[in-house]
């Protein structure tokens, strides 16, 4: 009975899975970009900038992710209206989820990036300065390319954690894979809700397991 109903529900579940991927990809890209900026600020010799970045990282790492999602679900429309003078159109749950995950994960990505930058020999920085490069050129052309190669497995591992945490978007009404499975199981006669929850859990488990294995293989290859 479950598999017969699963075939009918598959388009709804696939759509939910696509929503999950869109949130994860957008939040990961934005989080890595913002995390890189935060890492550079933390390593900056300008103390106020370093303090601001450190405060940001410590603040978001001390707040539960679900609470951050709730905050931005209610705050994003008000902020958007205050800046543009117009009401936010479209899927508010999706947009606020991306913003919340991006800002939250940036705190974790920044620590990975900072460790990656610090793992590069200072001699390369001095050599770049000796060639007449500026700080920005040194980071962009010399340090960051090497650092990202070293920290790529850790960035991907954090993205896997982000994928697992994405189930929390169901709390603000976004129909991701988990919520789609839950809603379908709730609305189906025969008491098969647990089957849909187990199915969703197996999908998350399988994807995370395969992705983790791929990250380990990549890490082993990059170490060679």
Buried (B, 14 or more C-beta within 10 A) or exposed (E): EBEEBBEEBEEBBEBBBEBBBBBBBBBBEBBBEBBBBBBBBBBBEEEEBBEBBBEBBEEBEEEEBBEBBBBBBEEBBEEBEEEEEEEBEEEBBBBBBBBBBBBBBBBBBBBBBBBBBEEBEEEEBEEBBEEEBEBEEBBEEBBBEBBBEBBBBBBBBBBBEBBBBBBBBBBBEBBBBBBBBBBBBEEBEEEBBEBBBBBBEEBBEEBBEEBEEEBEEEBEEEEE
